[in-house]
């Protein structure tokens, strides 16, 4: 299938979804469901909560799709809703007495292959520290580092998804990196990733 | 500008350097300082390592979205048009 055919299919599904065809909406959005769920998992760190928020994202997208004007791609629009809903969930969580952090099992770092048990233990420790450092970031900073560094979006795309200007996005990204670097420490970073 | 000024400025701009956001002149300033400053040289290596480590999170095994992801739109939306609500 060529890129043009894919685009035509998405355009056709979009038109039908905007006209109220729920099957077309599910097909259109379902193509991005796995990636969207992964983003929510990275932002929220909890599979159950990510699943609940994913449902809310799809509900909001379904309710809002008649007004989608195509200024961005559908994918970007959907991701933006997901980031907004994740931030709302994090705000709700912050108001609760016991918060759930992003655990190392959810934010699993690839571990360099090594037969040295001491080195393996260091790697595992760094994975936990990185997961904790990301979880401690304020939601806008966490969103910035996840979109740009983990998901690999360009600054322009990531800023659009986050709903801020590229300059503001860069500022958040740099702050996020500085805070994570400070939390982990230069020596530990260089030892494993340098 | 003295060493201390360059040091503070460099520490604040390590991420900008790694991201390629510095002008040629600013990049040269940080390069010059990092050659003489062990702490900033180490900071630069650490920032590069951090970028690689966080990027590595994308190498996770694919995760499937739960099959319930559309459950909330079916009861309200089945057979009808989307409700006009604010996103």
Interface residues (C-beta under 8 A of the other chain):
Chain A: X19 X20 X22 X25 X26 X29 X30 X33 X34 X36 X37 X38 X41 X42 X51 X54 X55 X56 X58 X59 X60 X61 X62 X63 X64 X65 X66 X67 X81 X107 X108 X109 X110 X126 X130 X134 X145 X149 X150 X151 X152 X170 X173 X174 X177 X178 X180 X181 X184 X185 X186 X187 X189 X190 X192 X193 X194
Chain B: X12 X14 X15 X16 X18 X19 X21 X42 X43 X45 X46 X47 X48 X49 X50 X51 X52 X53 X54 X55 X56 X57 X58 X59 X60 X62 X63 X64 X65 X66 X68 X69 X70 X71 X72 X73 X74 X76 X77 X78 X79 X80 X81 X82 X83 X84 X85 X86 X87
